[in-house]
Amino acid sequence: MTTDELQIHRRDGVVEVVFDRPERRNAFTAAMYAGMRALVDELGTDPSTRVLVLRCAGGKAFAAGNEISDFLDRDAVAYEESIRELLVALFELPQVTIAAVDGACVGGGLAVATHCDLRICTPHSRFGYPIARTLGNALSASIVYRCASVFGESLTREMLLTSRLTSADRAYAAGAVMSVVEDLDAEVGHVVHGLLEASAVTLRATKGQLTHRARLLEAEPDTDAALLAEVYQGPDFAEGVRAFLAKEKPAFRR
């Protein structure tokens, strides 16, 4: 599925997805998630594709979360679950996946980036989950665990509990990004070239091993669904959505 907001480009061995919604800082819509899910399902059985690159248009944001208005006409818990299922499918792809981050990478954008194998970013990029001060929602446990695996537990706690964004330099120091570069296109091209020259057998076997390890370490607790239902059906999330759409500061319960 290729749309104006989710552009898919293909060349020998490589699929590149461009999030092209710069007027909304590339916030993901339900249609964009559906397009990504269709592509991921296709790539899961496509041995001819070796690399998947996710990148953004506009230079200000990889993706600034989700389109909040999409929560108004659907079950928020079910929507969150569908996003989680997409992220799991993205993470389990046999291809090597790269998030090319240029600008803000927060909320849903960070969830997508942390479910990629590699992250490359520009110096002005920022990462975080400021949901405690914006929407008053919560993340699926698997998304929190994946963030902790990528950024480390201490930095993940800081991002989630203080709502502070993490700089590109701190993300690099934590090992969450492989490089911080001014010329993102050149660095992505260099990495992709190396991957295409590497043994496909080795890369797929290694990905399978790492994915198995992550499944063991990042398994969700049985109580997670009930916890998310309580949060999404509670007053703070309702207030967060109302305030966001009204462009006001939310007045959460004290």
SULGIJO-V505225 format. One record per backbone hydrogen bond with DSSP energy under -1.0 kcal/mol. NH is the residue of the N-H (numbers start at 1). CO is the residue of the C=O. Records with the same first field share a line. If there is no record, write none. Layout:
BEGIN
NH=CO  CO
END
This chain:
BEGIN
3=6
7=18
9=16
11=14
14=11
15=51
16=9
17=53
18=7
19=55
20=5
24=21
25=22
26=21
27=24
28=65
33=29
34=30
35=31
36=32
37=33
38=34
39=35
40=36
41=37
42=38
43=39
44=40
45=42
46=43
49=46
50=13
51=13
52=96
53=15
54=98
55=17
57=19
62=104
63=104
64=25
65=63  106
67=28
70=67
71=68
72=69
79=75
80=76
81=77
82=78
83=79
84=80
85=81
86=82
87=83
88=84
89=85
90=86
91=87
92=88
93=90
96=50
98=52
99=118
100=54
101=120
104=60
105=126
106=63
107=128
109=106
111=107
112=108
113=109
114=110
116=113
118=97
120=99
121=179
122=101
125=122
126=103
127=166
128=105
133=130
136=131
144=140
145=141
146=142
147=143
148=144
149=145
150=146
151=147
152=148
156=152
157=153
158=154
159=155
160=156
161=157
162=158
166=127
171=167
172=168
173=169
174=170
175=172
176=171
178=119
181=121
184=182
187=183
188=184
189=185
190=186
191=187
192=188
193=189
194=190
195=191
196=192
197=193
203=199
204=200
205=201
206=202
207=203
208=204
209=205
210=206
211=207
212=208
213=209
214=210
215=211
216=212
217=213
218=214
224=221
227=223
228=224
229=225
230=226
231=227
232=228
233=229
234=231
238=234
239=235
240=236
241=237
242=238
243=239
244=240
245=241
246=242
248=243
END
